[in-house]
Amino acid sequence: MDDNLLFRIATWLIPLVIAIVFHEIAHGWVANAFGDPTARRRGRLSPNPIKHVDPIGTVALPMVLAIAGAPIFGWAKPVPVVASRLRNPRLHMMLVALAGPGMNFLLALLAALGLALMAMAAQPLPHSFGTLFLLANLQNFLLINVFLGVFNLLPIPPFDGGHVVEGLLPRRLLPGYQRVARFGFPLVIFLLVFLPMIAPDANIAERIVVPPVRAILGIFAAFF
């Protein structure tokens, strides 16, 4: 079944879309709670994926990665947040940023519970298409959410961890940090794609992201 291309795409794309959509919705929920209704007014608190889908980051790239058998990753359209509308812009922007990874860890917990319930319900599990499809989606949903949660906590712009760093920095250092943040996306591409080609020992994803991902998955495995 894993050799079936459509099966592989579906069991990666469906959990990825759900994970990144709710990641963005969480940002909007928290921003709205702290005084910025921008996302709500633009309809971005809806679970309807169409309102959040980025054609490249949510559909095309994950499909290409699935076909190539590479690790699956993607993104949705960022939820608009106007920091000046928040009641305490520095503190609340940090909490808005942390809401996305927090949602991913919560979804990972739900996936682990779902896998545990499936294991308890049938020993061994029946090999029907529906059961295998659900099992693969839950497994990938767990992996994707843990990875997204950890990955987005990297303390560099434009990740959520970068917004936390911005909120913690002394005010005198903010102008310099914000100048660097404008080049956040090219910086991320360099650090994650080109730097490992130049210096394999400097592979950020492998050396910084993968160990905590494995540790968190180990905790879920121990409990569920």
RODO-273541 format. One record per residue: z negated, y, x negated of N, C-alpha, C in turn; residue in three letters. Coordinates in steps of 0.05 Angstrom, whole numbers, plus 5000, padded with zeros to 4 digits. Last residue first. Example, Ala and Ser with C-alpha at 12.3 -4.5 7.8 and 13.67 -1.06 7.14 Angstrom:
485849554743485749794727484350014742Ser
484448864736484449104754484449344736Ala
//
This chain:
449651254963451251164986452750904981Phe
446951374916445551404942446951264965Phe
450451264875447751154874446351164901Ala
454951564889455151264888452351144889Ala
452952074883453751984909453851684910Phe
452152064827449852104845450552004873Ile
457452004809455451794804453051814821Gly
459552484825460552244838458652004833Leu
456752804788456352834817457252594832Ile
458952614740456052594745455452614775Ala
464352734745463452454743460552424749Arg
463853294745465053154768464152864768Val
461653404695459953444719461153304744Pro
466353204663463653094661461853144685Pro
470953534681470753244686467953134684Val
470154064661470154004690469653714695Val
469954054604467954204619467854124649Ile
473853714584471353734570469153874586Arg
478353734618477253474609474453494598Glu
479254284625478854104648477553844640Ala
479754464572477554554589477054364612Ile
481254234513482054174540479654234559Asn
480854284458480054514475480954484504Ala
483153874431480253864434479154094451Asp
488554024429487653814448484653804452Pro
491454594422488954474411487854274431Ala
496354644448495954754421493654614407Ile
495454404497497754324481497554414452Met
490854674516490654384509493054284493Pro
493355194524491355154503490954854496Leu
496755134569497855164542495855114520Phe
493255004614495854874609496654884579Val
488455284616488555014627491154864620Leu
489155774590486855604583487255324592Leu
493955974614493755924585491555734578Phe
492355994668494655824660494555764630Ile
488256374663487656104672489855914664Val
491156824648489056714630488456434637Leu
494456914692495656834667493556714647Pro
489857044728491656814733493156724707Phe
487257504704485957254709487757014711Gly
488258024692489957824679488957544683Phe
484158284716486858324727488858134715Arg
479758164685480158004710482958054722Ala
479758554646480558284639481258124664Val
477858974678480558994665481558724657Arg
472958784692474958814713477758844702Gln
470258814643470658554655472858564677Tyr
470159374635471559194617472158924628Gly
466959534680469759624677471359444658Pro
461959244672463759174693466559284689Leu
458159404636460159214626462359154647Leu
454659714664456159844642458359664631Arg
452059364698454059544709455759664687Arg
451358694674450358974675452659164684Pro
453458144715453758314691452458584695Leu
453257884763450957864745451058044721Leu
458057954788455658044801453258044784Gly
461557694752461757984757459358104770Glu
459857164758459457304732459557604736Val
461757094810458857074805458257214778Val
467157124801465957334818462857324815His
467856674770468456934758467157154774Gly
466956264807465056304785465456574771Gly
471756284835469256384848467156434827Asp
477156504791475456304805472956434817Phe
480856814763480056904790478356694805Pro
475356934717477057024740479656864740Pro
470556434701472756604693474356694718Ile
466656004703465956294702468056474691Pro
467955514751468555604724468155904722Leu
467555364803465155484791465555564762Leu
472055094816471855374824469355514814Asn
470854584796472954744784472755034791Phe
466854394832466254444803468254634791Val
469854384880467354514878466554584850Gly
474354064867474654344874472054504872Leu
471753574857473253704836473654004842Phe
469453464906467653494883469153644861Val
474153444938472053654943470153684919Asn
477053014915478153284916475953494919Ile
473552574923474452654896475352944896Leu
473152564980470752584963471552694935Leu
478452494994477052735004474552774987Phe
479552004972480852234960479452494969Asn
476251695007475851684978477051924964Gln
478451825057475651885051475151885021Leu
483751625051483251915056480451995050Asn
482751085043484051235022483551535026Ala
480450955093478950915069480151085046Leu
484751065128482251215130480651195105Leu
488450685110489150965110486651135111Phe
485750205118486450275091487150575089Leu
485350225174482950215158483550305129Thr
490750225190488950445197486550455180Gly
492649735170493749995159491850215165Phe
487449255155489349375173490349645161Ser
483748915129485949035114488149145132His
476749025141479248915149481549065135Pro
471648975090473249145108475849005116Leu
467448375091468948585078470548745099Pro
463748785129463548665103465148395103Gln
463149385164464749135161464549035132Ala
459449795165460549705190462049435187Ala
458149945113456049815129457249685154Met
462850185097461849955082459849795098Ala
463050615132465150415133464250155119Met
458450895115458550785142460750565145Leu
460151055064457850875067457850745094Ala
464351385077464951145062462650945065Leu
461451795103463451645117464151385104Gly
458251985061456951855084458951685100Leu
462352195030460751975019459251835042Ala
464152605064465952385057464452145046Ala
459552925065460452805090462352565084Leu
459553085011457352935022458152785047Leu
464253385010464053144994461752965003Ala
462753805043464853625053464853365036Leu
458954035009458153935035460153735046Leu
462254184967460253984962459153874988Phe
465454564994466654324983464654114977Asn
461654955007462954815028464254555018Met
460555134955458455014970459554854993Gly
465455374939464555114927462354974943Pro
464855804980467155624978466455364964Gly
460156084970460455944996462755744994Ala
460356374924459056114923459455954948Leu
462756854944464156684925462956404924Ala
458557044977461256984989462756794970Val
454757134937454256924958456856844972Leu
457257544909456657294895456157064915Met
457557924949460057824938459557564923Met
452058034955453457894977456157784967His
450858314908449458064915451157904935Leu
454458754911454258584887453058304894Arg
453958984965456458884954456158694931Pro
450458915017449658934989451958814972Asn
453858925061451359085062450259125033Arg
460859005053458458835052456059015050Leu
464959355046463959325073461459155074Arg
466559314994465159555001464059545030Ser
469458834992466758834981465159084991Ala
473058515036472858785026469958825018Val
477057945032474258045033474258325021Val
481657485057481157765049478157835053Pro
482356845029481356995051480757285043Val
488356644996485656734994484856895020Pro
491956085018491956375016489056475015Lys
489855514977490755645002490955944997Ala
491955044926490355274935491455364962Trp
491254434886492654634902490854864910Gly
492253784857490854034859492454234876Phe
491853124833492653304855490953554856Ile
494352844773492052934789492953144809Pro
500752484785498952654769496552734786Ala
504852224808502552064801500552214784Gly
509152494826509052444798506752264789Ala
507752544879510052384873510052304843Ile
503352894873502952624885505252434878Ala
505853344853503853204836503452924846Leu
509053484897510353414871508453264853Val
505053584934506953374939508353284913Met
502254024911500953764915502853534920Pro
506754414913505554314888504054054891Leu
507854464970509854384950508654264925Ala
502654594996504554385004506254284981Val
499354974974498154784993500054555000Thr
502355294939499855174930498654964948Gly
507155424969507155304943504555154937Ile
505455615020507555415018507755274991Pro
498855625038500655745019502955545014Asp
495555635100497255485082498855675064Val
492455885138491455885111493455775090His
494655815188493656085181492856105152Lys
495555275190497855445188496955725180Ile
490655015200491655025173493955225169Pro
485555255239488455205240489655235212Asn
480455425239480955175224483955095225Pro
479656135230480655905246481055665229Ser
478556575203476356395206477056145223Leu
482856915203482556725180480056555181Arg
484157325237484457055246484156845225Gly
482957835222485657735215486057445223Arg
477657875236479558035251482457945245Arg
475357535197475257465225477357615241Arg
476357815150477557555153477557475183Ala
473358305160476258305155477558035160Thr
468058415169469458255190472458225184Pro
462558435131465458485128467058305148Asp
457158295138458058555146461058615143Gly
455357795127454158005111455458275116Phe
458357475160455457485165454157715150Ala
463357535136462857645163459857665169Asn
462457255089463157545088462557675115Ala
461656745110459456875096459957175094Val
466756635132464356615148462056785136Trp
470256685087470356875109467956875127Gly
468556255055468456525045468456725068His
469855845092467055895084466656165072Ala
475355855092473955935116471055995110Ile
476455645041477055925047475556025072Glu
474555115048473555275026474055575032His
477754945090474955005096473555155073Phe
482654915060482455085084479555155090Val
481454535021481954815013481855005036Ile
480554065052478554165033479054465026Ala
485253995082482654035096480654165077Ile
488853925040489254145059486554205073Val
486853445017486953695002487153935020Leu
487353055058484653145049484653405033Pro
493153075061491453125084488653205075Ile
495052935009495653195020493753265043Leu
493352404999492452624982492752894995Trp
495552105039492752065034491652255012Thr
500952265038499352325061496352305055Ala
502652064988502752354993500852425016Ile
501851504996500451654974500351954979Arg
505251405038502451345041500851505020Phe
510151525015509251685038506251645042Leu
510351124974510351414968509251584990Leu
506750554963508350694984508050994980Asn
503050344930505750394919507550534938Asp
498550254960498450494943501150554931Asp
500049764983500050005000500050254983Met
//
